[in-house]
Amino acid sequence: FQECKNTDIQFCYGFPNPNSFGGFINRLEFQDLGIIPLYIRIFSPFRLVLKKLGLGLTTGIQRSFGSNICVDNCPDCYRIVTIDKGNIDYINEFWRLVRDKYPIMVIRDKQYMLWRYIEIPIREYTIKMIFENEKPVGYLIYRITDVNGIKCGMIVDFLVLEGKVKAGKSLVEYAAKKFKKEKVELSGCLMQKHFEEAEILRKAGYFICPKSLEPQPFPVILRILNDKMKKEDVGIFQNWFLTMGDYDAV
């Protein structure tokens, strides 16, 4: 922390597990910002009930599936492409358009995406970007993995230009089709519920996981390192756009 203070680093944030949360708050001068909800969508409800979750969730699962959510076809003006090293410059183009959407976000530019998702040696991520009239208007990053014996499709990051709800819906449903094809049982995404992307997830059949079923809570903690930092800005949790990509454990 002292090394950070000697540079231009303004603050430090983290996602402590339950065992370390008290130490950060009580001994290391961190403040508790709040907890990020875990959104889930069930793709194989009865198998999950029998395998892991118990009969208590059956009603909720049936309710989430009972609406038989209607999905619009992707409009002709939309084009969804995979982002890799060959076309990574699209990320910078999109970041310039979206960087001011929310007050506090990790810089999601080309260098970050290469480091975090493309060149990472031990995990495999898929980055899908959607174009409207050849303009990038959103992206979604997912990873399929096993969590406690459950095959999960994790939406690691999801961001669209303001108002591009249909484009966002197309991205989420694109991922859903991939999840179904790969026989994913459960999909999850961390997202604060007041953001536009969370509303898109809810309309696509995602709901906030009951706390009794969470693998663990996802609190966010903050330590101010520079007295010149306006604490009232970064200290307001509603300003923070955070996803699983920021959590960095999936």
N, C-alpha and C positions, 0 to 999 in steps of 0.2 A: 504493500500500500504506500509506503514511503517513496519507493521508486516511481510509482504512478504520480504521486503528488509533485515530484520533481520534473515531470513532463507536462504535456498539455492534456493529459487524461483527466476528465472532469468527474466521472463517477464510475462505480462498478456495480453490476447487477448479477444475480445468480438465481438458481433453482435448487435450493437445499432439500435433501430428503428429510423425513421426520426426525431422524437421529441427530442431524447436524443443525436443524433449524434454530433450536434454542441457543446454541453456542454462537451462531452468527448474530442473533438479535441481542443477546445479553452480554457478550464479551467482545465482539468485533465491530460494534457501532453501526450495524446494519439496521434498517427499518423494514418492516413488513409492508409491502405494497398491496398485496392481495393474492387471490388464488385464480388461476386461469381455468375455466371450465373445460372438461374433456367432452367433446361431442362424439357420439358413436352412431353408427348405422348397422343394423343387423342384416346380414345376407343369408344366413342359415339358422333361423331362429330355433327350431326344435332340436337340432343337433347341439346347439350351444346350451340350451336348457338342460338337456340330458348330460352333456359333457362337463360343464363348468358352473353355470350360473344358478342352478336350482329352480324349482318351480315358481318361486316368488316373483320372477320377472316375466312369466308367461303372458300375463295380461298386458303389460307395457309393450312387449314385443308384438303381440297381435295388433295392438292399437297402431303401432308405427307402420305395420304392413297393411292394415285393413283398408287404408285409403287408396291402395294400389296406385301410387303416384304416377301421374301422366307426364311423360317426358316429350318435349317438343323435339322434332328433328333439327339438327344443326342447320341454320339458314345457309343458303348458297354463298352469302357474302362472308361467311366465316371459313377460316382455314386453320386447322390444328396441326402443328409440326413438332417434332422432337428436337430439343435443343441439345447440341453437343459441341465439341471443340470447333467444328467446321462452321457453325453459324452462331457462335456465342455472342457475337457483336449485337445481336438483336436484344440481348439482355440490357446492354447499356442504353439502347434506344428506348426500351420500355421504362427503365429506371428513371430516365430524364423526365418522362411523362407522369410517373406515379409517385415520385419521391416526396412530394408535398401533400399527399393524400391524408396522412396521419401525422400527428405532432412528433412522435418518437418511434423510429424504426431503425433496425440494423441496416446499414448500407447494402442493398441487394444489387450490386453491380457485377460486371463481368468477372473481376478478380475474385470477388467473394463466391460467386457461383462455381467457378472452377475449383477453388479450394474446398468449399463445403460439400459439393455434390458430384462433380465430374471427376476430379482427380483423387478423391478419397479412396484409399487402397482396400478397405475392408468391407465396404457396403456398396450396394448397387441402387442408384436412384434413377427415376425417369422424370425428365422435365418436359412438360408439354406447354407450348405457348399457343395462344389463339390470336389470329389476325382477323381484323375486320377491314375490308377494302385495302388489304396489304399493310395495315397499320397494327402493330402489336397492342392488344388491349387487355391482356391478362396472361397469367401462367398458373400452372398447378404442378406440384412436385409430389410424387408418391413413391412408396417403397412397400414391397410385400415381404413380410417376415413372420416368424412364429413367436408368439408371446405367451408363455406359460401353456404351451400345447395348443394354442388357438392360432389358426392361420389368419393373419391380420393384414389389411390394406391400409397403411397409414398415409394420410394426406399430410405431408411434412411441411409444405408451404403452399399458400393459395392467396393470390392477390390480383385484383382487377382494377382497371381505371374506374373512377367514380361514375356510377350510373350504368355500367356495362353488365347489368344483371343477367341478361340472356346469354352473353358470352360466358360469364361465370358458371351459369347453369349448364351450358354445353360442356365445359371443362369437367365439372363434377360428374356429369353423367357419362362422359367419356371414361373417366377413371372407374366409375361403377361397372361399366361393361367389361373392363379389363379385370376387375376384381371378381366378377361373376365367372368369367372365363377361367380364371385361375383357382376357382373354388374357394375364394376368400370367405371366411365365416363372419368376420367383424371388421368394420372400418372405423378409424378414429382420427380426430383432429383437435388440436388445442386452439382455442379461439375465444377472445372476449366477445360476449354475446351482443354488444351494441354495435359491432362493426358490420359493414355491408356484406362482407364475405360470410359472416356467421348466419345472416339472414338467408343467403343463398343456400348454405348447408341445411338449414332448417327446412326450407322448401323442398329440398332434395331427399328428405326423410331422416336427417340426422337429428338427434336429441341429446340433451345434456345427460351424461351418465350419472345414475344415482350414486351418491357418495359411498354407499355401502358396497358398491361393486367396483369402485375405482381401484386400480393397483396401488396407488398412493395419491395424495393430493399434490397439486402443482403450484406451490406458493412461489412468489417472486419477491426477492429482497434487494434492497438498494443501499449503497453507501456513498455519500457525497465526499469527494476527494479534494475539491477545490471550493473554497469559501465564496468565490465569485459566482459559482453556478447558482442560477435561480432555482432554489430548492422547490419552490411552489410549482414549477413547471414539470420537472421530472418526478416529483413526489406525488403527482396525480395519476393514479393507476389507469384511469380511463384514457389517458393520452398514449399508452403503450400498445403498439401493435406487435403481438408476439404469437408465434406458431411453434410447432414441434421443431422446426429448423433452428429456432433460437434456443430451444431447450437442449438440443444437441445430444440426445441420448437414444434416438430412434433412427 
